[in-house]
């Protein structure tokens, strides 16, 4: 077996271990009509363009950060794609609906959703989230507080 | 439902494609961009072959693998795949002494009806190739097909399996599509062989 084949297998194995967590994270930060796997794929593609997956010291943290950063690029890309699709006479968007609770969550800023998810579901400390998102801990705490307040307000308006 | 339940539900929405599929698609995407960057580099001032490391070679291979498997070129985002030509014109092969093809005199169908939309690698340009291109014949090198803009002007070539080839690149006397095609195909076969054996092989 060649060195490259061994490297490929190791990369694939390593990615397989973090894929479920990464995909869930992408599903949280992506818009409703975005395919989370598209974000995961693009983040990984960027990483692979610069080197092997094994070169990443903390692949999950790195790729989560990449997913977050790419999400804004994704919006721009999708806007460009919509103009292409319109020019080709194709439907401009895909409709995807969710129950109201998820809709409320999806109305938050992606970074705010990321903070809530990492803290509430993955039990990460605000300090660890701040490092992952390259923000101050106080900023991250502020995001969580504001996001919860907004969700509560949405709930009150519904009732 | 608690906030945690909602977040968990959001995290688990949709059907995951799976690690293998995503990894290979990402690998192909990275490879394609590297390979096409290499082509662009050659179209500029770089002599043929400059800047080509193993990554670029693997890139080229993966590009072939995708195309050979009937892969898709995604138009902007990936919601609406546009099929990559499993095509290539009359499949008569390219004469080795033809180094700089002239822009095609082929007559484009009216409008974009009957045309297939294609884009360049970084999705900054869009063009159209005829859908009624002849299918490729086994063991023959497909001839690149002209890519037109909406006004019917030829703006590039579409060479299976390389995809979009700028006019300048094709006109460069040092650019040899036939050699490029064979090189891509050979490395692609190697990668395909390695991929088909990977799942059953131990990694440690």
Interface residues (C-beta under 8 A of the other chain):
Chain A: X1 X2 X4 X5 X6 X8 X9 X10 X11 X12 X13 X15 X16 X19 X20 X23 X24 X25 X27 X28 X35 X36 X37 X38 X40 X41 X42 X44 X45 X46 X48 X49 X74 X77 X78 X80 X81 X82 X84 X85 X87 X88 X90 X94 X98 X101 X102 X105 X106 X113 X116 X117 X120 X121 X148 X151
Chain B: X1 X3 X4 X6 X7 X8 X9 X10 X11 X12 X13 X14 X16 X17 X18 X19 X20 X22 X23 X25 X26 X27 X29 X30 X31 X33 X34 X54 X58 X75 X76 X77 X78 X79 X80 X112 X117 X119 X123 X126 X194 X195 X197 X198 X201 X203
